[in-house]
Amino acid sequence: MSNRAPRTPSHQVREEVIRAAIEILDTNGPDGFTVRAVADVAGVASMAIYNHFEGMNGLLDALWKEGFDGFASALGTTTGNARSDLMSAGLNYRRYALSHRGLYTVMFLHTFKHFKASAEGDYAAAKAFQVLENLVRNGQREKLIRAGNSIDLAQLVWSTCHGFVALELKGENFSTNTDENYDALLLMLFEGLRA
């Protein structure tokens, strides 16, 4: 009879590695993000990252996809009221970034050497943008948002929200009241896009 401990199921190892990677990115940022650090926090051998993700790029791709899938869900909460939905998307953009700092870092704030998203990763990112573009189109249909290319207008919304949030995450946002200032930014943005 063998005294060997039972093997951890593959899906569980994968989940633990992703959890550990997010924890490291949340607390230490990209500087502490190494195969060894992730393996140590996950309680697995370094080879597990190569076996389950084909290395660091595969792990980053998994984080990228998870980040954009969650981001799309956060932005896509709809009530049927175009103005309310657009404002909610703007507020949820910031909430998601602040509560998922590690994933947001992978998605937008740090260029990891040799990392290129897979086709599935690119699709996840495009899907998140599509959610925002659909909200803009709904606003155009209801004559709340001015006529124009919905991709260009959605890019304006995305860029504006990202700029504020990126400065906040980097500790370079000097607002006296960050919440109020972000609300004012959204109002200013949608006033500028008004039909």
Phi and psi in degrees as a GROMACS rama.xvg file:
@    title "Ramachandran Plot"
@    xaxis  label "Phi"
@    yaxis  label "Psi"
@TYPE xy
-85.4461  141.403  SER-2
-96.2553  5.13911  ASN-3
-65.3475  136.21  ARG-4
-68.0644  146.056  ALA-5
-63.822  146.079  PRO-6
-68.0321  142.325  ARG-7
-71.3951  132.95  THR-8
-57.4669  145.201  PRO-9
-54.7416  -45.9275  SER-10
-63.8525  -32.3291  HIS-11
-70.4449  -40.2096  GLN-12
-60.5398  -46.4186  VAL-13
-58.1362  -47.0864  ARG-14
-62.4318  -41.4517  GLU-15
-65.4487  -39.7523  GLU-16
-65.1628  -43.8905  VAL-17
-63.2107  -44.3027  ILE-18
-59.4541  -44.6853  ARG-19
-64.3544  -41.177  ALA-20
-62.3218  -43.7799  ALA-21
-64.5415  -42.1733  ILE-22
-59.3353  -44.9507  GLU-23
-63.9668  -45.5522  ILE-24
-64.9203  -37.9172  LEU-25
-64.5945  -41.2351  ASP-26
-93.2957  -37.6152  THR-27
-112.179  -9.63576  ASN-28
72.3805  -171.07  GLY-29
-68.8487  -19.1413  PRO-30
-62.8671  -34.8578  ASP-31
-94.2661  10.5124  GLY-32
-91.4745  94.381  PHE-33
-130.99  162.923  THR-34
-57.9267  -45.86  VAL-35
-62.5523  -44.0618  ARG-36
-63.4904  -43.9105  ALA-37
-63.7219  -44.3855  VAL-38
-61.7537  -43.2528  ALA-39
-61.2415  -46.8654  ASP-40
-67.5087  -35.5412  VAL-41
-77.674  -15.8801  ALA-42
72.6988  35.8447  GLY-43
-129.551  167.215  VAL-44
-74.0353  150.182  ALA-45
-54.7082  -33.8386  SER-46
-61.3302  -23.3067  MET-47
-60.5914  -34.6105  ALA-48
-68.7339  -36.2775  ILE-49
-74.0397  -37.7169  TYR-50
-70.3222  -37.6129  ASN-51
-96.7798  -22.0091  HIS-52
-128.621  -0.010021  PHE-53
58.8364  34.8671  GLU-54
103.649  -172.595  GLY-55
-65.0688  -36.662  MET-56
-63.9074  -38.1844  ASN-57
-65.6678  -38.3066  GLY-58
-65.8312  -44.3374  LEU-59
-61.4411  -37.8287  LEU-60
-65.0863  -39.5116  ASP-61
-63.5386  -40.7995  ALA-62
-66.3001  -42.8723  LEU-63
-56.7871  -48.9606  TRP-64
-65.0755  -45.3917  LYS-65
-60.2208  -42.09  GLU-66
-61.3049  -50.1988  GLY-67
-71.6516  -31.8268  PHE-68
-64.1615  -44.695  ASP-69
-65.7178  -38.1896  GLY-70
-62.5633  -45.6949  PHE-71
-59.8841  -41.882  ALA-72
-63.5559  -41.845  SER-73
-65.1153  -40.7112  ALA-74
-75.366  -26.0665  LEU-75
-90.1752  14.0232  GLY-76
-69.396  117.5  THR-77
-123.26  147.673  THR-78
-117.597  -12.6632  THR-79
98.4858  -10.3441  GLY-80
-100.883  110.407  ASN-81
-59.4848  -43.3425  ALA-82
-64.2398  -46.8404  ARG-83
-62.3215  -40.0792  SER-84
-66.0391  -40.4093  ASP-85
-65.7302  -43.3191  LEU-86
-64.9759  -41.0198  MET-87
-62.1384  -40.9812  SER-88
-61.5007  -41.8808  ALA-89
-62.4552  -44.9838  GLY-90
-67.1612  -40.6621  LEU-91
-69.4429  -27.8757  ASN-92
-56.8499  -51.8571  TYR-93
-67.2408  -43.5172  ARG-94
-58.1668  -44.3305  ARG-95
-64.0283  -46.0878  TYR-96
-61.1615  -43.1757  ALA-97
-71.837  -30.9548  LEU-98
-93.4795  -6.07736  SER-99
-133.387  54.6932  HIS-100
-57.0081  -42.5981  ARG-101
-63.0013  -46.9858  GLY-102
-65.4708  -40.822  LEU-103
-63.1976  -34.6879  TYR-104
-62.2745  -44.746  THR-105
-64.4569  -41.7012  VAL-106
-69.8155  -39.4225  MET-107
-135.847  -26.6753  PHE-108
-103.148  -12.2483  LEU-109
-140.716  136.573  HIS-110
-96.147  111.355  THR-111
-85.3813  131.156  PHE-112
-54.9643  129.363  LYS-113
69.5715  1.97837  HIS-114
-81.8503  132.057  PHE-115
-137.634  128.495  LYS-116
-63.1198  147.086  ALA-117
-73.0878  174.507  SER-118
-59.7204  -38.7797  ALA-119
-66.1488  -38.2419  GLU-120
-65.2826  -43.5511  GLY-121
-61.905  -38.2117  ASP-122
-63.9578  -42.459  TYR-123
-61.5827  -41.138  ALA-124
-66.5105  -43.7856  ALA-125
-63.5642  -36.7874  ALA-126
-64.4199  -39.39  LYS-127
-64.4461  -42.7507  ALA-128
-64.7197  -37.9993  PHE-129
-60.9167  -35.5878  GLN-130
-58.7321  -46.5759  VAL-131
-67.1737  -41.5775  LEU-132
-61.7108  -39.6712  GLU-133
-62.2215  -38.6838  ASN-134
-64.3073  -39.6361  LEU-135
-63.8018  -44.7299  VAL-136
-60.8278  -40.9952  ARG-137
-60.6184  -40.9565  ASN-138
-64.2282  -36.46  GLY-139
-67.3456  -41.1942  GLN-140
-60.9486  -36.6993  ARG-141
-89.2642  10.0784  GLU-142
60.8825  28.6369  LYS-143
-92.5605  -30.4633  LEU-144
-111.686  139.326  ILE-145
-63.0151  157.185  ARG-146
-65.0742  152.913  ALA-147
149.696  176.621  GLY-148
-66.849  119.321  ASN-149
-65.3384  -29.1839  SER-150
-65.9269  -45.6575  ILE-151
-62.9124  -41.5722  ASP-152
-69.323  -39.9055  LEU-153
-63.8454  -36.126  ALA-154
-64.1857  -35.9218  GLN-155
-62.6296  -44.4926  LEU-156
-62.5227  -49.497  VAL-157
-58.8351  -48.4587  TRP-158
-63.7121  -40.4921  SER-159
-65.2866  -48.768  THR-160
-62.8437  -43.1796  CYS-161
-62.3985  -42.2991  HIS-162
-58.2891  -46.7837  GLY-163
-62.9586  -48.2356  PHE-164
-66.3759  -40.757  VAL-165
-61.8699  -43.4234  ALA-166
-63.2928  -39.4006  LEU-167
-64.3527  -45.9648  GLU-168
-65.0759  -30.5337  LEU-169
-86.5697  1.61148  LYS-170
73.3666  24.59  GLY-171
-115.889  22.3791  GLU-172
-102.483  117.859  ASN-173
-103.137  22.2376  PHE-174
-60.7541  141.931  SER-175
-72.7259  -31.45  THR-176
-138.227  100.457  ASN-177
-61.4348  -42.4491  THR-178
-62.4279  -48.735  ASP-179
-64.3141  -39.1274  GLU-180
-67.2344  -37.2603  ASN-181
-67.8465  -40.7992  TYR-182
-58.6562  -42.6169  ASP-183
-63.793  -38.6018  ALA-184
-61.6544  -43.4892  LEU-185
-64.5323  -42.3872  LEU-186
-63.0065  -42.1692  LEU-187
-63.2569  -42.1879  MET-188
-62.4031  -49.9472  LEU-189
-72.698  -26.5969  PHE-190
-64.5195  -40.5828  GLU-191
-67.9848  -26.0804  GLY-192
-95.1338  -0.217552  LEU-193
-63.6949  145.002  ARG-194
